[in-house]
Amino acid sequence: MTQAFSAFHHHALLAIGTLEDVARACRKAEQEGLHGILMFDNETGKQTDVPLESPIAMPEQPRGRGRPALGVTAREVTLLPRHWEWLATQPGGASTTLRKLVEAARRDPKAEAKRKQERAYNFLRAIAGDLPLYEETLRALFAGDVARVTELTAEWPKDLRAHALDLLQS
């Protein structure tokens, strides 16, 4: 999935793309009289508000310590003393070790499958609750049965179905 945001009017895909592109399409559709548009963050599947300002400006982040040119963000981490002691014994120090642990967890196939399930669930929960076989679809989703989800949603509106399967599989 390469598009970060999507918008639906009822069960039809209205727009997919960057935050700015999708928000612009939503504002235009509302000006043309369409109401009830839902916008989603495709990374999480969660519904998000359409930004009202135009053009969309992302706030600048203050420069902090660390390596901002590499995209490193400094934040506080709270650990027990035994955790700090263990981190101190690791090659490269605490930051390197924590980055390695996070990357290993991100590559874990089980964690990735869970993330995909959650984002498909978030999307379906917001938009598909009134569709036939909704609850059975959610059971199949959390059972990890993509074939069954595909089968159960066969009669659903094509845009909604395609997007949900895309969130689940990509």
C-alpha positions in Angstrom: 0.0 0.0 0.0 1.6 3.3 -1.1 -1.3 5.7 -0.4 -1.4 7.0 3.2 -5.0 8.2 3.4 -8.4 7.3 1.9 -11.9 8.8 2.0 -15.2 7.0 1.5 -18.7 8.4 0.9 -21.0 5.7 2.2 -19.3 2.6 0.9 -17.7 4.1 -2.2 -14.1 5.2 -2.4 -14.0 8.9 -2.9 -10.2 9.5 -2.9 -6.9 7.8 -2.0 -3.5 9.5 -1.7 -1.6 11.9 0.5 -3.2 13.7 3.3 -3.3 16.9 1.3 -4.9 15.3 -1.8 -7.5 13.3 0.1 -8.4 16.3 2.3 -8.8 18.5 -0.8 -11.1 15.9 -2.4 -13.2 15.7 0.8 -13.6 19.5 1.0 -14.5 19.6 -2.7 -17.1 16.8 -2.3 -18.6 18.5 0.7 -18.9 21.8 -1.3 -20.7 19.8 -4.0 -23.2 18.6 -1.4 -21.9 15.2 -0.4 -22.1 14.6 3.4 -21.1 11.8 5.6 -17.6 11.4 4.2 -15.3 9.3 6.2 -11.5 9.7 6.0 -9.1 7.0 7.1 -5.4 6.8 7.9 -4.3 3.7 5.9 -1.4 3.0 8.2 -3.7 2.3 11.2 -7.1 1.9 9.5 -8.5 4.4 11.9 -10.9 7.1 11.0 -9.4 10.5 11.1 -10.8 14.0 10.8 -10.5 15.9 7.5 -8.2 18.9 8.1 -10.2 22.1 7.6 -7.3 24.4 6.8 -6.1 24.9 3.3 -3.4 24.3 2.3 -2.5 21.6 4.7 0.7 22.6 6.5 2.5 20.1 8.6 3.9 21.8 11.8 7.7 21.9 11.9 9.3 19.9 14.6 11.8 21.7 16.8 15.3 20.5 16.3 16.5 18.5 19.3 19.5 16.5 20.4 20.6 13.4 18.5 20.8 13.0 14.8 17.9 14.9 13.2 19.3 14.5 9.7 18.8 10.7 10.1 15.3 11.2 11.4 16.3 10.3 15.0 13.9 11.6 17.6 14.9 11.9 21.2 12.2 10.8 23.7 12.2 9.6 27.3 12.3 5.9 28.1 11.4 4.6 31.5 12.9 1.3 32.5 13.6 -0.6 35.7 17.2 -0.5 37.1 17.8 -4.2 36.0 16.8 -3.2 32.4 19.3 -0.3 32.4 22.0 -2.6 33.8 21.4 -5.1 31.0 21.4 -2.4 28.3 24.7 -1.0 29.6 26.3 -4.4 28.9 25.2 -4.5 25.3 27.5 -3.5 22.5 26.7 0.0 21.1 24.9 1.1 24.2 21.2 1.5 25.1 20.1 3.4 22.0 21.6 1.0 19.5 20.3 -2.0 21.4 16.7 -0.6 21.7 16.7 0.2 18.0 17.8 -3.4 17.2 15.1 -4.8 19.4 12.4 -2.6 17.9 13.5 -3.5 14.3 13.5 -7.2 15.2 10.0 -6.9 16.6 8.8 -5.0 13.5 10.1 -7.9 11.3 8.3 -10.5 13.4 5.7 -12.1 11.0 3.2 -12.6 13.9 3.4 -9.0 14.9 3.0 -7.9 11.2 0.0 -10.1 10.8 -1.5 -8.7 14.0 -0.9 -5.1 12.8 -2.7 -5.9 9.5 -5.6 -7.5 11.3 -5.9 -4.4 13.6 -5.9 -1.9 10.8 -8.5 -3.9 8.7 -10.6 -4.2 11.9 -10.4 -0.5 12.6 -11.5 0.3 9.1 -14.3 -2.2 9.1 -15.5 -1.2 12.5 -16.0 2.4 11.3 -17.7 1.7 8.0 -19.0 -1.8 7.6 -21.0 -2.6 10.7 -24.3 -2.5 8.8 -23.2 -4.9 6.1 -24.3 -8.6 6.0 -22.0 -11.2 7.6 -20.1 -8.4 9.4 -19.6 -10.3 12.6 -18.7 -13.5 10.8 -16.2 -11.5 8.8 -14.6 -10.1 12.0 -14.3 -13.6 13.4 -12.6 -14.8 10.2 -10.3 -11.7 10.3 -9.1 -12.5 13.8 -8.8 -16.2 13.1 -6.3 -15.1 10.3 -8.4 -16.7 7.6 -8.0 -14.3 4.7 -9.7 -16.8 2.3 -12.8 -16.8 4.5 -12.8 -13.0 4.8 -12.6 -12.8 1.0 -15.5 -15.3 0.7 -17.7 -13.6 3.3 -17.3 -10.1 1.8 -18.0 -11.2 -1.8 -21.3 -9.4 -1.9 -20.1 -6.2 -0.1 -19.6 -2.9 -2.0 -16.6 -3.4 -4.2 -14.6 -0.3 -3.1 -15.1 -1.1 0.6 -14.2 -4.7 0.1 -11.1 -4.0 -2.0 -9.8 -1.5 0.5 -10.4 -3.8 3.5 -8.6 -6.7 1.8 -5.8 -4.3 0.8 -5.4 -3.2 4.4 -5.4 -6.9 5.5 -2.9 -8.1 2.9 -0.5 -5.3 2.1 
